[in-house]
């Protein structure tokens, strides 16, 4: 491989001749061959937006001449569009401030800007692209932006899709009464529509939590530079830069009220991680219930018929498994696992800087995107195609011993319990035992043991 010589404060470094990055990025490549995982598209786009807004603000404040500013803006546009992703090779697991990735961006943007506009003259990664900034405020700002957009544009719409699909099934299944279950035992009857309405409400509540998480990310660190004091940053820089950023993204990011806190702690990211965990728990509940309700088809619960999306076994002909819910459950487990690491990442705030930012960025963005994809998948490839086995549900309710609950107000708890126990011992239904014992008139038994009546809001 042909290489060129680049220099930084530590000396000479040999860099691939066709690479847009420079010496500091090359050192990071060699220092951190750890996971092979790079920052994803959404984070790199957010980083490009930060650099673009910074260049615009610096031009307005006279810190960049117009030619250099225009060249940097053109290069930033290419980063935002993903055209330069191959030139961001640094591993996620790197220096805790993300300095390697910030310098990767600075070096790539400087070299690409000079290629695009040679007439602009020399463009320096630090003096021009990183003007008025530090890795310590750029990286947390980029994380807030990327996670906000992932929530706004991916996860919240996916939750809306799942909620709508569940509400539609709730309406379609509302005429079906089934056995309720508590402690994995038969419980009082419930309508399948009520069950799905409950799922929809749970997902709607998760969506509300997600909206609050977006608000928690609103304040950003840009303008605090190295330690939050704003050294080398013009006073009006953050306001101008964020105005350009918000205009480009349709957001409402604001300068942090306290830059010392904004640089030193990543509490908002830990809060968002906790919200993602709650969302994962909610989605897991729905997916797991669907998996169990569709178990069988003959020796399980079998109250739902899940769509057959692929053969389920390499050895058992005709077997079909609940693969969509299973994939969703694994994603939920991963998101919950990420939250543990993110909590530890929040503990990485030492004095004036958090040193776990790349980890937080990677986990939050990966978790958000995965949960969004899994949630949409559950809605579109499972919930919307669910069918209910009405006969199975009706038969289950009729044999449900918990029907005796409806008799208790009329004949007393102890006698109702005895009827249920006799039904269990003999294999009869509660209705049959109560009729045989003459516990109530046929008309009163028919009224009290009407399963739909037991669901109350019928």
N, C-alpha and C positions, 0 to 999 in steps of 0.2 A: 504493500500500500504506500502510495506516494504521500509524504508528509511535508508540512511547512513548519517553520520555527516561529513560535509565539513567545511572548515574554510577559511576566507579571512580577509582583514584588519579590517573589522567591527565585526568580531566574527564568531560564529558558525551558520551554515545553514543546514537544513535537506533536502537532495536531494533524489529523487527516487533511489532505490538501483541499478536498471539496467540502469540508465541514464549515458551517457558518459560525460555529462556536469558537472560543478562544482558549487561552491558557487555563483560566480558572475552571472552566467547564471540563477541560481535559483532565485536570488534576482530580476533579470530583469523579469522573468516570473511572479513573485508576484507583482512587481511594475507596470507592463504595461499590465493589462488585458483589452485592449482597443478595438481592431478591430477583433482579431482572424485571421488577415492576416499575413502570414509569408513571408520571402524572398523566391523567387522562385528558380527554378532549375538553371537558367542561372547565377544568382547572386552568389549562393552558389558555383557553379563550378568555377566562376571567383575568388572567395575568396580562394578556394582551390588551384588554380593556383598561386595566389600571395604567399601564404604560402609555396608552394612547391619551387618556385623560390627563395624565401628568405632562405629556408633551404639549398638549393644548394649553394647559395652565401656565407652563413655563414660557411658552411663546408669548402669551398675553402679558406676563410679568417681565418680559425682556431677558429671561435667562436662557432662551434659545432664539437664535436668529431664524427668520422665516424659512430659509432654504433647508436648514437642518431639521427644523420642526416638520416641514412637509415630508421630507424623506423618512423621518421616523414614523410619522403617521401612516405612510404607505406600507412600511414594514409591519407596523402593528396590525394593520388590516389583514395582512397575510397570516399573521399568527392567529388572529381571531377566527379566521376562516379555516384554519387547520392546514394551510398550505406548507407550513414549516415544521410540522410535528416531528418529522424525522430528525430534526436538529435539536431536540430536547431529550437527550439520552440519559440524563442523570437519574440514578436510582431513587426511589421514594425514601429509602432509609439512608440518610445523609446527615449533614450538619443540622442540628435541631432547630435552628432559626430559618432554615430553608434558603440560606445565603447562596448555596451552590446553584439552586434553581433560579433565584433572582439574577445572579450573575450570568447564568446560562441565557436568560432572556435578554439581559443587557448586551451581551456579546453578540448574540444572534441578530438582535435588532440593529445594533451599530453596523455590523458588517453588511447585512442585507440592505440597510438604508443607503450605504455608500455604493452598493451595486446598483440600486435603483436610481440614485441621483448623484453621480460622480461629481457633478458641478457644485454640490453642497459643501465639498471639502471634507476634511477628516471629521469623523464622528466617533467620539470616545464612549465606551460603555458606561463609565462612571460619571464623567464630567457632563455628558449630554443626555444619554438615555436615562440614567439614574439621578439626574439633577433633582434636588429638593426631596429626595427619597432616601430610604434605607431599606435593606431587606427586612428589618424589624417592624416596619409599618406596611411595606408592600405585601409581604406574604400573608399576614393575617387579614389584610383587606381583601386580597384575592380569594382567600378561603371563604370569607363572609359572602362575597359576591357569588362564588361558584355554588356554595351550598344553598343560598337563597334561590338562585335560578333553578337548581335541581329540585328543590321543594316546589317552587311556583310552577315550573313548566313540566315537571315529570310526576312527582309523587302525589301532589294534591289533585291534579286531574285524574290520576289513576284511582285514587280513593273515591272520587266523584263517580267514576265509571263503575266501580264495584258497588258502591251504595245504590246507584240507579238500577243495576242488574238485580240486586237483592230485593229492592222495593218492587220491581216488576214481578219477581217470583213470589213475593209475599201476597200480591194481589191474585196471581194465578192459582196459588195453592190455598187460598183462605177458606175454601169449602171443605178442606180435608182436616179431620180431627185425628190426632195420633196420641199415643201414650207419651206423657212427659217422662223424664228420667232425672232422678237425683241420686247421688251416690252410686251410679251405675245400676240402680234398681228402678222398677216401674214406679211412676208417680202419677199425679192427677193429669187428666187429659189436657191437651193444649192444641190449638190449631196450628197447622204447618205454616199458615200465613203469619201467625203471631211469632213463631220461631224466626222466620225470615225477616219480619219486621224488626225483631230484636237485633238480628245481625246488622241490618241496615243502620239502625240507630247507633250501634257500637262503632261502625265505620264512620258515620257522620261525626261522632264525637272525636274520633281520631283525626278527622279532617280539620276540625276546629283547633285541636292541639297543634296541628301542623301550621295553621295560620298564625298562631301565637308564636311558634318557633321562628317564623319568618320575621316577625316584629322584634324578637330578641337579637337578631343579627343586624339590625338597622344601623347601629353606631359602628363606625369603622375606625381603624387606627391611623389611616393615612394622614400625614402631617406631624406625627410624633417623632419621626426619624429614628435615631439610634436608641434612645432610652426614654422617649416620651416628652422630652423637653423642646422638640422642634428645632434642634440645632441644624443650621444650613437650610432651613425651610422658610421661604417668605411667608409672612403672616396670612396673606390671602390665598396661598396656594391650595390648601385643602378645600376651601369653599368653591374655588373655581374648578378644581379638578373634579370634585364630586358633582358639580352642576353638569359638567360635560358627561360624566359617567351616567348619571341618572337620565339625562336626555337620550343617551344611546340605548339604555336598557329598559326604560320605563319603570325605574325603581325610585326609591326615596331614601337612599343611604344618606347618613348625616355624619358630620365630624364628631368624634368621641367627645363627650363632655369633659372627660379626664384622660389625657393621653398617657399619663403614667400607668394608670390601671389598664388602659387599652393595649399597651405594649407588654405589660408584665403578666397579664392573666388571660386565660382563654375560657373563662367561665361560661360565656354565651354558647360556645361550641359544646361544652359539656352539657349544658341545658338542652341544646338541640339533640344531642346524642341520646339523652334520656327520653326525649319525645319520640325519637325514632324507635327506641326500645318499646315504648308503650304501643306505638302503631304496629310493630311487629307482633306484639302479644295479641292485639285485636285481630289482626289478619290471621294469625295462627289459630285462634279460637274458631273462626269461621271455617277455615280450610280443614281443620281437624274434625269438626263436627260433620262436615259434608262427607269426609272420608268414612267416618263411622256410620252415618245414616245410610250411606250407599254400600255398606259392607254386605258381602254375600257372593253371588246373588241369591243363593238358596239357604245357606247356613249362617247368614249374618242378619243384621237388622233389616236391610233391604227396603227401607221406606222410601229411599230416593234411588233413582237410576242415573248414575253419572255418565256423561258422554264417553263413548269408547273411542279414544283418540289414537291408540296403538295397541298391538298385541302385548300381553303382559308377561309372557313366560317363554323361555327358550326350550322348555321341555314339556309343559302342560298345554296341550292344544286347546284353543278357545278361551284361555284365561285372559281376562282384561283387568288391569290394575288401576287404582286412582292416581295416576302418575302426575297429574297437574297439582292436586293438593299436596302430594308428597314433595314435589319440587318447591312449592311455596313454603312448606314446613322447614325445609333445609335453609332457605333464604332467611326466614324469620330467626332461626337458630343462629345464623351467621351475624345478623344485625345485632342480636342480643350479645353475642360474643364481642363484636366490635365495641359495644358500649362499655364493656369492662376495660378494654384497652384505652378507650377514649377518656374514661374516668382517670386512669393512670396518666394519660396525656395531660389532663388538666392539672395534675399534681406536678407537672414539669415547669411550673412558673417559679423561677429562682431569681430573686431580686428584681431586676428591671426587664426580664425577658422570659417568655416561655420557650423551652427548648425541646418541645415535642410537636411542633407545628406540622412538619411533613406527615407524621403519623396521623394526626387529627384530620388533616386534609384528605389523605388517602382513605381512611376508614369512613369518614362521614360521607364523602362523595360516592365511594363504592357502595356503602350501605344504602344510601338514598336511592341511587340508580337501580340497584338490585331489587329493593323493596318495591319501587315503582313498577319495574318490569313484571315482577311476580304478582303484584296486585292486579295489574291489568290482565295478565294471563289468566288468573283465577276467574276474573269477571268474564272475559271473552271466550275462553275455551273450556269453561266448566259451568259457571253459574247460569249463563244465558241459555245453556242447552240442557239444564237439569230437567228431569221428569220425576213425578211423584207416583208411587204405587199406591193408589187409593184403596184397593182391596186389602193390601198388606196392612196399611195403617188402620183400616176399619176392624180387621180381624184382631190386630194387636190391642186395640182399645177395648174391644168386647171381652177379651181375656185378661184385662188389666185388673189386678186385685185392688189397686188404689181407687177403683170406682166406689168401694165401700165408704170412702171418705164422705161422699154425698149423702150417705144414709145416716151418718152420725148425728146430725141435728135432730133427726126424727126419731131414732131408736136408741141413741146413746153411743158413746165411743166404744164401750166394752162389747156390746152386742154386735156392732158393726165390725169390730176386730175379730170376733168369733166367726162371723160369716166369711170374712176374708180368709181366715185360717182353714175353715172347712172347705172352701173353694180350692185352696192350694192343696189340701190333703187329698181331695177327691178328683181333682182335675176339672171340676166344673167351673162355671163362671159365677161371679158374684150375683148376677141377676138370677141364675138358676137356683142357687142356694137360698137366696132371700125369698124367692117364690115358693120353694118347697117348704120353708119354715113358716110361711105366712107372715112374714115380718111386717108387711104393709100391703095395702090393696094393690091389685095389678095396675090400676091407674096411677097410684102414687109412685110405685116402683118405676113405671115407664117415665114419669115426669122427672123423678130424682136421678134416674140412671141414664138420662139422655146426655151423651158425652158432649154434644155441642153446648148444651145449657151450662155445663161445668166450666166452659171457657169464658163465661160472664159477659164479655163485651160483644157477644154475638148479635 
